[in-house]
């Protein structure tokens, strides 16, 4: 099988996806990388010997030797870059979130339809073993018909990952209730089988806004910006981004189109890092304890009772067979994209779902910053929805 020649736009933290896709002689090879940062270009040169490495993204997009493109750049650049790739008629992988605005997402989707070019969005959590296990249990009817879902996201490394670079600025992300929560909103939609119709949110910048230890404008991140043990407690963080205007805690209520009520909570100054999902149906409840190998999904569905720690059934979260980040999801995500880039057909990720996750996050952020007033999520153009649904059929090329 001839290798797909992959161009990469952006070689920062999610450059790990490019390294995962680079498998010369086994179906794919990174042949070109663009990044404006000379340090990123040096790292890419070392990671991909023989690849063209440049500061100019158009060199990668327009190169006739580029078959498909990974867009791994900061969120606010996604719409512009993705549309340039689509207009070049090359399959494109866009890291989540699809964009930081509903209008940007809709522009990407329209461009994909107008050009007939394959669009894939990197919602890797749909490949995480814990998510797939919960979805399988729900589809089996283990808890009956889903009625409500509660999600708590403990972001223990939030001070390192989201308040020391561009993530801390609204102009680059809209807010972390979009940028970070897009993962969980998408999963929530997938588990519930519906998209959000109404949102209401509250939040605040409680901890990192009080920290005076900021880098100067133009000063690079400190060498020890992240450590495995973390900088704890949060007030000991140093070298924060010069501008911080996104919230570090948020609470979101959602009503989905099928009537499911849901809640999402996110905190960036907890000591632990994991996600907890509680799914309650009309015939039981399931909940994950841990979200990776060694954790489990527990089910209570046999009877009523007071508190009981022992569930009616417990299901171990599988260890990934091939390793990789996000509980083994990233290699599966890239496998799916490469297959889709070659052959088209159905995928577990969905551009429509990616747009709806962004729409919920955007309107929730509006609500949060307007005193918690409810917002109605704008629906997607039915023609666009139908186009991408048709593309997900097994016979779609």
NORMO-V860711 format. One record per pair of residues at least 12 apart in sequence whose C-alpha atoms are under 6 Angstrom apart, sorted by the first residue. I is the first residue (numbers start at 0). J is the second residue. D is the distance in whole Angstrom. If there is no record, write none. Layout:
i = [I I]
j = [J J]
d = [D D]
This chain:
i = [2 2 3 4 4 4 4 4 5 5 5 5 5 5 5 6 6 6 6 6 7 7 7 8 8 8 8 9 9 9 10 30 31 31 31 31 32 33 33 33 33 33 34 35 67 67 67 68 69 69 70 70 71 74 75 75 77 78 78 78 82 85 88 90 90 90 91 92 92 93 93 94 94 95 95 99 99 101 104 123 123 126 127 127 129 129 134 142 142 142 142 143 143 143 144 144 145 145 146 146 146 147 147 147 147 148 148 148 149 149 149 149 150 150 150 151 151 151 151 152 152 152 153 153 153 153 154 154 154 155 155 155 155 155 155 157 159 162 162 163 163 164 167 167 168 168 169 174 176 177 181 184 185 194 194 195 195 195 196 196 196 196 196 197 197 197 197 197 198 198 198 198 198 199 199 199 199 199 199 200 200 200 200 200 200 201 201 201 201 202 202 202 202 203 203 204 204 212 212 213 213 213 213 214 214 214 214 215 216 247 248 248 249 249 250 250 251 275 283 283 284 284 285 285 291 292 292 292 294 295 295 295 296 296 297 297 297 298 298 298 299 343 344 344 344 344 344 345 345 345]
j = [26 27 27 28 29 30 65 66 28 29 30 65 66 67 68 31 32 59 65 68 32 68 69 32 33 70 71 34 71 72 39 50 50 51 52 59 52 52 53 54 55 56 54 54 89 90 91 91 91 92 92 93 94 98 99 171 98 98 103 107 107 116 116 116 117 340 118 119 120 120 121 120 121 121 122 172 173 358 354 328 332 328 326 328 290 316 190 280 282 283 284 280 281 282 280 281 279 280 259 279 280 259 260 261 279 261 277 278 261 262 276 277 263 275 276 263 264 274 275 264 265 274 266 269 272 273 266 267 272 267 268 269 270 271 272 267 225 239 240 239 240 240 243 245 243 244 245 245 360 360 356 356 356 255 256 254 255 256 254 255 256 375 376 253 254 374 375 376 252 253 363 373 374 251 252 363 366 371 373 250 251 363 366 367 371 249 250 367 371 248 249 250 367 246 248 246 247 237 238 238 239 240 241 238 239 240 241 241 241 267 265 266 264 265 263 264 263 287 299 300 298 299 297 298 326 316 317 318 316 314 315 316 313 314 310 312 313 310 311 312 311 396 391 392 393 395 396 391 392 393]
d = [4 4 4 5 6 6 5 5 6 5 6 6 6 5 6 5 6 6 6 5 5 6 5 6 5 5 6 5 5 5 6 4 5 4 6 6 5 6 5 5 6 5 5 5 5 5 6 5 6 5 6 5 6 6 6 5 6 6 5 6 6 6 5 6 5 6 5 5 6 5 6 6 5 5 6 6 6 5 6 6 6 5 6 5 6 6 6 5 5 4 6 5 5 5 5 6 6 4 5 6 5 5 5 5 5 5 6 5 6 5 6 5 5 6 5 6 5 6 5 6 5 5 6 6 5 5 6 5 5 6 6 5 5 5 4 4 5 6 6 4 4 5 5 6 6 6 6 5 6 4 5 6 5 5 6 6 4 6 6 5 5 6 5 6 5 6 5 6 6 5 6 6 5 6 5 6 6 6 5 6 4 6 5 5 5 6 5 4 5 5 4 6 6 5 6 4 5 5 6 5 4 6 5 5 6 6 5 6 6 5 6 4 6 5 6 5 5 6 6 4 6 5 6 4 6 5 6 5 6 5 4 5 6 5 6 6 4 6 6 5 5 5 5 6 5 5 6 4 5 5]
